[in-house]
Amino acid sequence: MSCSVSDYAAYYYNNSQNPACGEKYKDGANLYGFGEMNGPEGQDEMLKRVASSKATMEIAQKAAGIQNKIKWSIGEFSQINEEGENSTTKWSQIQFDVKLEGVEEVGSVCESGTRGYVCYTLLKMPKTAILETASASLKEKDEDLYREWVKSDEYKQLVAELVK
């Protein structure tokens, strides 16, 4: 059974019990962002841009949560590391920007329906892209901590969690 963006919109707004849509676009190895915008027919491009912006914001919020997990993982490792070897950077001072790299459009559609004329956009982003940008940022700020962290059990556990 397939799941179009329109089908997903119905699922997203609890107007459908289509489990295929819920499973297909469930956050797993990828984050998904959904956006919609109502407006007049004939304004598809503008409505799609707004829907895409909303979908991007949803992905950004989820990416920030992943980023916090990454920072927590570094913090756990850093605390363990400080008991043995001393790292040069205090982990709590490390700041990462959420970079939305690898975002792809799953689909975008405009249609008339029970909600009037509406455009929907569904985006996806691999969770590993967040890990890659955070790792690059850590490496730039404290290469020694980065090298030790990527060899740690905390890092391996984080990678396993992100790709499931």
N, C-alpha and C positions, 0 to 999 in steps of 0.2 A: 504494500500500500504506500502510495506516495503522499507527500505533504507539501503543498504549495505554500507560498507566503500568505495567501488568503486563508488557507486551511489553518496555518499556524496562528494567524490573527484571531480566528474564531477560538482556537484552543487557548491562546494567551488571555483572551477576555472571558474565559470560562463559558463561552457560548457553544462549546463542542467538547465532547468527551473523547475525542480522537486520540487515543494513546500513542499512535504512530508519530504524531506531531510532537507530543511531549517528549518521547524518547529520542527522536531524531535530532532535536535541537536542545537537548538537555546538556548543561555545562558538564563536560568531561575533559578531554584533552584540549577542547576549544571553549572559549567564552562566546556567548551569543548576545547580541544586542538587538532589541526590537524597537522600532519607532513608528509612529503614525501621525498623520496630520489631516484634519478635515478642511475642506474649502470648496470653492466653486470649481465646477468642471472647466477644463481649458487651462487651468493653472498647474498642470502636472509637474512641470520642472520645479517650480517654487515649492509645491507641496512635497515633492520627493526630497528636495534639499533639506527641508525642515524635518521630515521623517528620518532622513539619514543622520542629521545632527542629534536627534533624540536617541537614535540607536547607538551612535558613537558615545553619547553621555552614559548610556546604560553600560556599555563595555568598559568605559573609563572607571565607573564606580566599581565594577567587578574586578578590574585590573588593580585598582588601589587595594582591594582586599587581598589579592594574590601578592602584591608588593609587601603588604604587612606581614604575610606569612614568610616571605623571603627574608625580610629584616629580622623577624623573630628567629628564624633558622640561623642567621649569622650571629645574632645575639646569644643564642644558646651555645653555639660553637665558641664564640669569643669568650664567654664566661668560663667554659671548660678550659679553653686555651690559656686564659689568664692564670688559672691555677697551676698550670704546668709551664708552658712557654708564654712569654709576654708578647702581645701584639702591639704594634706601634700606634694604632688608631683605636680609640674607644668606640665600640660598635654603635653606641647610642647617638654618637655625633654624625654618623654617616647618613646622608640624605640622598634619596633617589627620586628622580622625576619619573612619573609614569609616562612611558613612551608607548604610544599605540602603533606598533610596527607589525606588519603582517596582517592588517585588517583587510578582509575581503567581503564583498557584497554577495550574500547568498541569493538574494532576490529583492526585487522592488516591483510593486504593482499598484495601480490606481483603479478604483472601482466604485460603483454606486451600490449601496446596500442599506441595511437597517440603520447604519450610523451616518447616512448621507453619502456625499462623495468624499472618499478618503484614499490617501496613499499610504502604503506600508513599506517599510524597508527592514530587512533582516541582514545583519552583519555577523561575521565570525572572526575570531582572532585566536591563534594558538597560544596556550598558556606558556609554552616554552619561550615564546618571543619576549615575554615579560622577564623571565628568568635570564635570558641572554642579555637584555639591556641592563638589568640590575647587576649582573655579574660583571659586565664591562665597566659599569660605574664604580663598583667596588674595587676592581683591579686597578682602575685609574687612581683611586683615592688611597688604597693600601694594598700593594701587590703581594706583600708577604701574607697578610690575612686572607686575601683571595686565594692564593695557592694552597694554603692549609685548609681553607673552608671547602674547596671543591674536592678535596680528598677525604673529607670527613663523612661520618655516618649521617650527620644532620643534613648534609647536602644530598646524599644518596636517597634519604627518606623523602626529602622535599621533591626531588625529581620524580620519584615513584608516585608521589601523590599528584603531581601536576599532569602526568601523562596517562593516568587511569581514566 
